[in-house]
Amino acid sequence: MDFYMPTKVHMEKDCVKKHKKELTSLGTKALIVTGHSSSKKNGSLNNVTEALSSEGVLYVIFDEIEENPSVETIMKAATLGIEEHVDFVIGIGGGSPMDASKAIALMIANPQENESLLYESKNAPVLPVVAVPTTAGTGSEVTPYAILTLHSEQTKRGISHRIFPVLALVDYTYLTFAPREIMVCTAIDTLAHLIESYLNTKTNVYNRMMTEYGLRIWGCFKDALLSNDAPSESTYQAMMMASTIAGMSISHTGTSLPHGMSYYLTYEQNIPHGNAVGIFLPAFLDIFEDKNQVKRLLGLLDFKNEKAFTKYIDSLFEIVVVNEDDVDRYVAGMMSNQKKLANYPFKMTEDKFYTIFKNSVKIKKNRKFPFFNRNK
């Protein structure tokens, strides 16, 4: 069995302030990586800058991280970091800023390299990374992964380097500022991480202990996602706890088929990641051959059966429509995705992938006689 979790995690209210000396001990000048506005609204950016200033640590802010950050944005931020001579990176926000901060820290530490380094399998130094999550979904604060958008390939793909944050400052109070649709999408991303880690070729006893605990926690707050009422404080705490545990889980297994399939919908149809991955979960469970494991998993989540689980997921998201030609292309892409296939314990075929798509999205058939249809 393998177990490796080098990130030091502090999970509590006001943890940035309480652990500011540990934060500021990592360097003399920080590059703060965040999005356009959310970290300003929820107070996380202000908490970090105040902590740095109080200890005399300089900083520069890069607040241009988009949803599903691109390689181009990574290089722009890295250029700023190199020019400003920063010696550590702080990612504040959801998965996009935290993933981006890892890739940026790699490129700053290797100023002689170009963007091809991101996808080269070779040893390279990296600046220390601190993660301050403000959503509960990706678990990026405790994973070594950085998923970036490659416009050249019209998809998303993880970089080749495993970069764990050295420090994660996890404060559930930031979640209270998130709109309901973001809260739902990120929570379903957490669920996908737990499911894909549990039903994974690489799962082991240590990893499964964490995953089962995370599934139980998730099952306790699942009804809150169906309500328009604001969650309770304990629910926010549970959401953040489940997200971080799920991140630790996939750190040891990686994600599986639903994540791989979701990237096409996110890139080409701009479907939010949690939505895109969530709609594939019922069909993924349906084709999974070890039904005893599926039954155990659903029991941990407090679902009676697969039908109840499917009904729950369907109630959260609208139907996604995909052209038939696109589905054929996506299936071909998944059949060549060796990383995701390796994490699935059973043999996959084109027919099985097509079945997952057919049971997850509405497939728009191609017109067979377009000339006559145009002239009706």
C-alpha positions as CSV (number, residue, x, y, z in Angstrom):
1,M,0.0,0.0,0.0
2,D,1.1,3.6,-0.7
3,F,0.1,6.6,1.3
4,Y,1.7,10.1,0.9
5,M,0.2,13.3,2.1
6,P,2.9,16.0,2.5
7,T,0.5,19.0,2.8
8,K,0.1,20.5,6.2
9,V,-3.5,21.3,6.7
10,H,-5.1,23.8,9.2
11,M,-8.9,23.6,9.0
12,E,-10.7,26.0,11.3
13,K,-12.4,29.4,11.4
14,D,-10.0,32.3,10.9
15,C,-7.1,29.9,10.2
16,V,-5.3,32.4,8.0
17,K,-5.0,34.9,10.9
18,K,-4.3,32.1,13.4
19,H,-1.4,30.6,11.4
20,K,0.0,33.7,9.8
21,K,3.5,33.2,11.1
22,E,3.6,29.8,9.5
23,L,2.3,31.3,6.2
24,T,4.8,34.1,6.2
25,S,7.8,31.8,7.1
26,L,7.7,30.5,3.6
27,G,9.3,33.4,1.9
28,T,10.0,37.2,1.6
29,K,7.7,38.0,-1.3
30,A,4.5,36.2,-2.4
31,L,2.7,36.1,-5.7
32,I,-1.0,35.9,-4.8
33,V,-3.0,34.0,-7.5
34,T,-6.7,34.4,-7.5
35,G,-9.8,35.2,-9.7
36,H,-11.3,38.5,-10.6
37,S,-13.7,39.1,-7.7
38,S,-14.8,36.2,-5.4
39,S,-11.8,36.4,-3.1
40,K,-12.4,40.1,-2.6
41,K,-16.1,39.5,-1.8
42,N,-15.6,36.7,0.7
43,G,-12.7,38.4,2.5
44,S,-10.1,35.7,1.8
45,L,-7.9,38.0,-0.2
46,N,-8.0,40.7,2.5
47,N,-7.2,38.1,5.2
48,V,-4.1,36.9,3.3
49,T,-2.8,40.4,2.5
50,E,-3.3,41.5,6.1
51,A,-1.4,38.5,7.4
52,L,1.5,39.1,5.0
53,S,1.7,42.8,5.8
54,S,1.5,42.3,9.5
55,E,4.7,40.1,9.3
56,G,6.5,42.4,6.9
57,V,6.2,40.0,3.9
58,L,5.8,41.7,0.5
59,Y,3.3,40.5,-2.1
60,V,2.0,41.1,-5.6
61,I,-1.5,40.1,-6.8
62,F,-2.4,38.4,-10.1
63,D,-6.2,38.3,-10.2
64,E,-6.8,37.2,-13.8
65,I,-7.4,33.5,-13.3
66,E,-10.3,32.4,-15.3
67,E,-12.6,29.4,-14.8
68,N,-10.7,26.4,-16.2
69,P,-7.4,28.4,-16.5
70,S,-5.4,28.2,-19.7
71,V,-1.8,27.6,-20.3
72,E,-1.6,31.2,-21.7
73,T,-2.8,32.6,-18.4
74,I,-0.3,30.5,-16.5
75,M,2.6,31.9,-18.5
76,K,1.4,35.5,-18.1
77,A,1.2,35.1,-14.3
78,A,4.6,33.3,-14.2
79,T,6.2,36.2,-16.2
80,L,4.9,38.6,-13.5
81,G,6.3,36.4,-10.7
82,I,9.7,36.3,-12.3
83,E,9.8,40.0,-12.9
84,E,8.8,40.7,-9.3
85,H,11.3,38.1,-7.9
86,V,8.7,36.3,-5.7
87,D,9.8,33.3,-3.8
88,F,6.5,31.6,-3.0
89,V,3.0,31.4,-4.4
90,I,-0.4,31.6,-2.7
91,G,-3.5,30.3,-4.5
92,I,-6.8,31.7,-3.2
93,G,-10.2,30.6,-4.5
94,G,-11.7,27.4,-6.0
95,G,-9.9,24.8,-8.0
96,S,-9.0,27.1,-10.8
97,P,-6.7,29.5,-8.8
98,M,-5.3,26.7,-6.7
99,D,-4.5,24.5,-9.7
100,A,-3.1,27.5,-11.5
101,S,-0.9,28.5,-8.5
102,K,0.9,25.1,-8.8
103,A,1.7,25.4,-12.5
104,I,2.7,29.1,-12.0
105,A,5.1,28.1,-9.1
106,L,6.7,25.6,-11.4
107,M,7.2,28.0,-14.2
108,I,8.6,30.8,-12.0
109,A,11.2,28.4,-10.5
110,N,12.3,27.5,-14.1
111,P,12.5,30.9,-15.9
112,Q,14.7,29.4,-18.6
113,E,11.9,27.0,-19.7
114,N,8.9,27.6,-21.9
115,E,5.3,26.3,-21.5
116,S,6.3,22.8,-22.8
117,L,7.8,22.1,-19.3
118,L,4.2,21.8,-18.0
119,Y,3.7,18.6,-19.9
120,E,7.2,17.2,-19.8
121,S,7.9,14.3,-17.4
122,K,11.2,15.5,-15.9
123,N,12.3,16.7,-12.5
124,A,12.2,20.4,-12.0
125,P,12.3,22.7,-9.0
126,V,9.1,24.5,-7.8
127,L,8.4,27.4,-5.5
128,P,6.5,26.6,-2.3
129,V,2.7,26.8,-2.8
130,V,0.1,27.8,-0.2
131,A,-3.6,27.0,-0.9
132,V,-6.5,28.9,0.6
133,P,-9.8,27.2,-0.7
134,T,-13.0,29.3,-0.8
135,T,-15.2,26.6,-2.4
136,A,-15.8,23.0,-1.3
137,G,-15.3,20.8,-4.4
138,T,-11.9,20.4,-6.0
139,G,-9.8,19.5,-2.9
140,S,-6.9,21.1,-4.8
141,E,-5.5,22.3,-1.5
142,V,-4.3,18.7,-0.8
143,T,-3.8,17.2,-4.3
144,P,-0.7,17.3,-6.5
145,Y,-2.8,18.0,-9.6
146,A,-3.1,21.1,-11.8
147,I,-5.8,20.8,-14.5
148,L,-5.3,23.3,-17.3
149,T,-7.1,24.2,-20.5
150,L,-5.2,23.4,-23.7
151,H,-6.8,25.4,-26.5
152,S,-4.4,23.6,-28.9
153,E,-6.1,20.3,-28.0
154,Q,-9.6,21.8,-27.2
155,T,-9.7,20.0,-23.9
156,K,-8.5,20.1,-20.3
157,R,-5.5,18.0,-19.1
158,G,-3.5,17.7,-16.0
159,I,0.2,18.8,-16.0
160,S,2.8,16.2,-15.8
161,H,4.3,17.4,-12.5
162,R,3.0,16.4,-9.0
163,I,3.0,19.6,-6.9
164,F,1.5,19.4,-3.5
165,P,0.9,22.7,-1.6
166,V,3.2,22.8,1.4
167,L,0.4,24.5,3.5
168,A,-3.4,24.5,3.2
169,L,-5.4,27.0,5.2
170,V,-9.0,25.8,5.1
171,D,-11.7,28.1,6.5
172,Y,-15.3,27.1,5.9
173,T,-16.7,30.6,6.5
174,Y,-15.6,31.6,3.0
175,L,-18.3,29.2,1.6
176,T,-21.1,31.4,3.0
177,F,-20.5,33.9,0.2
178,A,-20.9,31.3,-2.6
179,P,-24.1,31.4,-4.8
180,R,-26.2,28.3,-4.6
181,E,-25.4,27.1,-8.1
182,I,-21.7,27.2,-7.3
183,M,-22.2,25.5,-4.0
184,V,-24.1,22.7,-5.7
185,C,-21.6,22.2,-8.6
186,T,-18.6,22.1,-6.3
187,A,-20.3,19.7,-3.9
188,I,-21.0,17.3,-6.7
189,D,-17.4,17.6,-7.8
190,T,-16.6,16.4,-4.2
191,L,-19.0,13.5,-4.7
192,A,-17.4,12.6,-8.0
193,H,-14.0,12.5,-6.4
194,L,-15.2,10.2,-3.7
195,I,-17.0,7.9,-6.0
196,E,-14.2,7.7,-8.6
197,S,-11.6,7.1,-5.9
198,Y,-13.7,4.4,-4.2
199,L,-14.4,2.5,-7.4
200,N,-10.8,2.7,-8.6
201,T,-8.1,0.3,-9.7
202,K,-5.6,2.1,-7.4
203,T,-7.7,2.2,-4.2
204,N,-6.2,0.6,-1.1
205,V,-7.1,0.1,2.6
206,Y,-5.7,3.5,3.7
207,N,-7.3,5.4,0.9
208,R,-10.6,3.6,1.3
209,M,-10.8,4.5,5.0
210,M,-10.7,8.2,4.1
211,T,-13.0,7.8,1.1
212,E,-15.7,6.0,3.2
213,Y,-15.5,8.7,5.9
214,G,-15.9,11.3,3.2
215,L,-18.9,9.5,1.7
216,R,-20.6,9.4,5.1
217,I,-20.1,13.1,5.6
218,W,-21.4,13.9,2.1
219,G,-24.5,11.8,2.7
220,C,-25.3,13.8,5.8
221,F,-25.6,17.1,3.9
222,K,-26.9,16.0,0.5
223,D,-30.4,17.2,1.3
224,A,-29.1,20.7,1.8
225,L,-28.2,20.9,-1.9
226,L,-31.9,20.5,-2.8
227,S,-33.0,23.4,-0.7
228,N,-33.0,27.1,-1.5
229,D,-32.4,27.9,2.1
230,A,-28.9,28.9,3.3
231,P,-27.1,25.9,4.8
232,S,-26.3,25.9,8.5
233,E,-22.8,26.5,9.8
234,S,-22.4,22.8,10.5
235,T,-23.3,22.1,6.9
236,Y,-20.7,24.4,5.6
237,Q,-18.1,22.8,7.8
238,A,-19.2,19.3,6.6
239,M,-18.9,20.5,2.9
240,M,-15.4,21.7,3.4
241,M,-14.3,18.7,5.3
242,A,-15.7,16.3,2.7
243,S,-14.0,18.3,-0.1
244,T,-10.6,18.1,1.6
245,I,-11.0,14.4,2.4
246,A,-12.0,13.7,-1.2
247,G,-8.9,15.6,-2.4
248,M,-6.8,13.4,-0.2
249,S,-8.5,10.4,-1.7
250,I,-7.9,11.2,-5.3
251,S,-4.3,12.2,-4.5
252,H,-3.7,8.4,-4.2
253,T,-5.9,7.1,-7.0
254,G,-6.6,9.9,-9.5
255,T,-10.0,10.4,-11.0
256,S,-11.7,8.0,-13.4
257,L,-14.1,7.9,-16.4
258,P,-16.7,10.6,-15.4
259,H,-14.0,13.2,-15.0
260,G,-12.4,12.3,-18.3
261,M,-15.8,12.5,-20.1
262,S,-16.7,15.8,-18.4
263,Y,-13.8,17.7,-19.9
264,Y,-15.4,17.7,-23.3
265,L,-18.6,19.2,-22.1
266,T,-16.8,21.8,-20.1
267,Y,-14.5,22.9,-22.9
268,E,-16.9,22.7,-25.8
269,Q,-20.2,23.6,-24.1
270,N,-19.0,25.7,-21.2
271,I,-20.9,23.4,-18.8
272,P,-19.5,24.0,-15.2
273,H,-17.2,21.2,-14.1
274,G,-19.4,19.9,-11.3
275,N,-22.4,19.8,-13.5
276,A,-20.4,18.2,-16.4
277,V,-19.0,15.4,-14.2
278,G,-22.1,14.9,-12.1
279,I,-24.4,13.9,-14.9
280,F,-22.2,11.0,-15.7
281,L,-22.2,9.5,-12.2
282,P,-25.5,7.5,-12.3
283,A,-24.6,5.8,-15.6
284,F,-21.1,5.2,-14.3
285,L,-22.5,3.3,-11.3
286,D,-24.9,1.5,-13.6
287,I,-22.1,-0.1,-15.8
288,F,-19.8,-0.8,-12.9
289,E,-19.5,-4.5,-12.8
290,D,-18.9,-5.1,-9.0
291,K,-22.5,-4.4,-7.8
292,N,-21.5,-5.2,-4.2
293,Q,-19.1,-2.2,-4.2
294,V,-21.8,0.0,-5.7
295,K,-24.3,-1.1,-3.1
296,R,-21.8,-0.4,-0.3
297,L,-21.0,3.1,-1.7
298,L,-24.7,4.0,-2.0
299,G,-25.3,2.9,1.5
300,L,-22.5,5.1,2.8
301,L,-24.3,8.0,1.0
302,D,-27.6,7.0,2.5
303,F,-29.3,6.2,-0.9
304,K,-31.6,3.2,-1.0
305,N,-30.5,2.1,-4.5
306,E,-29.2,3.3,-7.9
307,K,-32.7,4.6,-8.9
308,A,-32.8,6.9,-5.9
309,F,-29.3,8.2,-6.6
310,T,-30.2,8.8,-10.3
311,K,-33.4,10.7,-9.3
312,Y,-31.3,12.9,-6.9
313,I,-28.7,13.8,-9.5
314,D,-31.4,14.5,-12.2
315,S,-33.1,16.9,-9.8
316,L,-30.0,19.1,-9.6
317,F,-29.1,19.6,-13.2
318,E,-30.8,20.4,-16.5
319,I,-30.5,18.0,-19.5
320,V,-27.4,18.5,-21.6
321,V,-27.8,18.1,-25.4
322,V,-24.9,16.7,-27.4
323,N,-24.7,16.2,-31.2
324,E,-24.3,12.6,-32.3
325,D,-21.1,13.3,-34.2
326,D,-19.6,14.9,-31.0
327,V,-20.5,11.8,-29.0
328,D,-18.7,9.6,-31.5
329,R,-15.6,11.9,-31.1
330,Y,-15.8,11.9,-27.3
331,V,-16.0,8.1,-27.2
332,A,-13.0,7.8,-29.5
333,G,-11.1,10.2,-27.2
334,M,-11.9,8.3,-24.1
335,M,-10.8,5.0,-25.7
336,S,-7.4,6.6,-26.1
337,N,-7.3,8.1,-22.7
338,Q,-5.0,5.7,-21.1
339,K,-4.8,7.4,-17.7
340,K,-8.5,7.3,-17.1
341,L,-8.8,3.8,-18.5
342,A,-6.1,2.6,-16.2
343,N,-8.1,3.8,-13.1
344,Y,-11.2,1.8,-14.1
345,P,-11.0,-1.8,-12.8
346,F,-12.8,-3.4,-15.8
347,K,-12.4,-3.4,-19.5
348,M,-14.1,-0.6,-21.3
349,T,-15.4,-0.7,-24.9
350,E,-16.8,1.9,-27.3
351,D,-20.3,0.4,-26.7
352,K,-20.0,0.9,-23.0
353,F,-18.9,4.5,-23.4
354,Y,-21.7,5.2,-25.8
355,T,-24.1,3.7,-23.2
356,I,-22.8,6.1,-20.6
357,F,-23.3,9.0,-22.9
358,K,-26.8,7.8,-24.0
359,N,-27.9,7.5,-20.4
360,S,-26.4,10.8,-19.3
361,V,-27.1,13.3,-22.0
362,K,-29.7,13.9,-24.8
363,I,-28.0,12.9,-28.0
364,K,-29.2,15.0,-31.0
365,K,-29.3,12.8,-34.1
366,N,-27.8,14.0,-37.3
367,R,-30.1,15.0,-40.1
368,K,-30.0,12.3,-42.9
369,F,-31.6,14.5,-45.5
370,P,-30.5,18.1,-44.8
371,F,-31.5,19.4,-48.3
372,F,-35.1,18.4,-48.0
373,N,-35.3,19.6,-44.3
374,R,-34.0,23.0,-45.3
375,N,-36.6,23.4,-48.0
376,K,-39.7,22.3,-46.1
